[in-house]
Amino acid sequence: MPDDSGHLPVLPNQVCDLLDPQENDVIVDLTAGRGGHAELLAKRANGNPTVILFDLDEANLEFATARLEKLSIRVQAHHESFVTAASTLTDSGIQANCVLADLGFSSNQMDEAKRGFSFGNDGPLDMRLDPSKGTTAADLVNSLSEKELADTIYFLGEEPYSRRIAQKITLERQEKPILRTARLAQLVRDAYGARARSSRLHPATRTFMALRIAVNGELDALDALLLDVESGGRKVDSSGWLHPTAKIAVISFHSLEDRRVKQSFVALEKKELAKRLTRKPIRATDEEQYLNPRSRPAKLRAVQLGL
Ligand SMILES: C[S@@+](CC[C@H](N)C(=O)[O-])C[C@H]1O[C@@H](n2cnc3c(N)ncnc32)[C@H](O)[C@@H]1O
């Protein structure tokens, strides 16, 4: 159950233990969301930290900023993708000691029908994390070729019936454009046919996930971030965006994300730029999974530079 912020941070103690922020540290939350993790990290620092927040979603960023400002600490907020974090920090001569990326979207974004993330809650087929710009899910669903749709749903959603779903979508959109989440969810269910009854997940789960990842370029953003972590790790002086002993933690919710994080962190260790703080990904306990079902797929990995 989310709290009154609308989102419960996953793996809260594990994130704080791994990043272990100290007095006067610069804590960078690349995916501020509702500020849950950032608040916990700032409190754990138990001194006078600086907290720098990034988020593509202006409403989430404002909420998180207000939450952090109540702690009477220095807070900076950037309504930008985290792919700009390295240059933003470098330009302002700030080095991060602790960096967190809690990927994907927040529960309140999911619950708000007008954002279009939810197949259970009818709304416009949008799915942009930054609703002020960019391509919507409706744009993709109504313009991609059948093959492009099938590939997107297969590769980003790992959906076994992707071809059948793409066929259904392209057939139906000839009648009228697909503009609502409920209509898309019903089309996916229809494409599943009788298999929908035996599916453990709602049949539309993987299709919606694939579209959200595509709309927001989420894998490209993660790749760019991981490259910035490596280049930060190569700068062992005061010129980089990462402090020479910075800790970086990433929480992913998708096997394609976790694979990238794992490979990148293993490579950093091989190049002797960082040490892994997690050999295997940290998962939520049974109790957390029960209390916060969102935490079920979460995988947390972390590295520390310069060891
Ligand atoms: C899982 S939520 C983070 C929740 C947060 N840890 C908390 O405790 O409230 C992910 C957030 O990251 C944002 N986000 C996703 N991709 C982003 C990106 N490339 N750059 C900046 N923010 C991003 C989303 O808008 C969302 O608010």
The ligand as an SDF file (V2000), in Angstrom:
LIG
                    3D

 27 29  0  0  0  0  0  0  0  0999 V2000
   10.2350    4.4190   -9.1100 C   0  0  0  0  0  0  0  0  0  0  0  0
    9.9660    6.1410   -9.1510 S   0  0  0  0  0  0  0  0  0  0  0  0
   11.0670    6.7440   -7.9140 C   0  0  0  0  0  0  0  0  0  0  0  0
   10.4660    6.7640   -6.5570 C   0  0  0  0  0  0  0  0  0  0  0  0
   11.3600    7.3790   -5.4960 C   0  0  0  0  0  0  0  0  0  0  0  0
   12.5470    6.5930   -5.3080 N   0  0  0  0  0  0  0  0  0  0  0  0
   10.6080    7.5410   -4.2040 C   0  0  0  0  0  0  0  0  0  0  0  0
   11.0430    7.0000   -3.1750 O   0  0  0  0  0  0  0  0  0  0  0  0
    9.5730    8.2310   -4.1690 O   0  0  0  0  0  0  0  0  0  0  0  0
   10.7720    6.6150  -10.6090 C   0  0  0  0  0  0  0  0  0  0  0  0
   10.7530    8.1140  -10.9030 C   0  0  0  0  0  0  0  0  0  0  0  0
   11.7810    8.3440  -11.8530 O   0  0  0  0  0  0  0  0  0  0  0  0
   11.3360    9.2380  -12.8380 C   0  0  0  0  0  0  0  0  0  0  0  0
   12.1490    8.9360  -14.0240 N   0  0  0  0  0  0  0  0  0  0  0  0
   12.1380    7.8310  -14.7840 C   0  0  0  0  0  0  0  0  0  0  0  0
   13.0620    7.9180  -15.7620 N   0  0  0  0  0  0  0  0  0  0  0  0
   13.6990    9.1010  -15.5780 C   0  0  0  0  0  0  0  0  0  0  0  0
   14.7800    9.7620  -16.2390 C   0  0  0  0  0  0  0  0  0  0  0  0
   15.3830    9.2530  -17.3300 N   0  0  0  0  0  0  0  0  0  0  0  0
   15.2000   10.9400  -15.7450 N   0  0  0  0  0  0  0  0  0  0  0  0
   14.6090   11.5070  -14.6630 C   0  0  0  0  0  0  0  0  0  0  0  0
   13.5600   10.9340  -14.0130 N   0  0  0  0  0  0  0  0  0  0  0  0
   13.1230    9.7480  -14.4600 C   0  0  0  0  0  0  0  0  0  0  0  0
    9.8580    8.9700  -12.9500 C   0  0  0  0  0  0  0  0  0  0  0  0
    9.1740   10.1060  -13.4520 O   0  0  0  0  0  0  0  0  0  0  0  0
    9.4770    8.6470  -11.4930 C   0  0  0  0  0  0  0  0  0  0  0  0
    9.0840    9.8090  -10.8230 O   0  0  0  0  0  0  0  0  0  0  0  0
  1  2  1  0
  2  3  1  0
  2 10  1  0
  3  4  1  0
  4  5  1  0
  5  6  1  0
  5  7  1  0
  7  8  2  0
  7  9  1  0
 10 11  1  0
 11 12  1  0
 11 26  1  0
 12 13  1  0
 13 14  1  0
 13 24  1  0
 14 15  1  0
 14 23  1  0
 15 16  2  0
 16 17  1  0
 17 18  1  0
 17 23  2  0
 18 19  1  0
 18 20  2  0
 20 21  1  0
 21 22  2  0
 22 23  1  0
 24 25  1  0
 24 26  1  0
 26 27  1  0
M  CHG  2   2   1   9  -1
M  END
$$$$
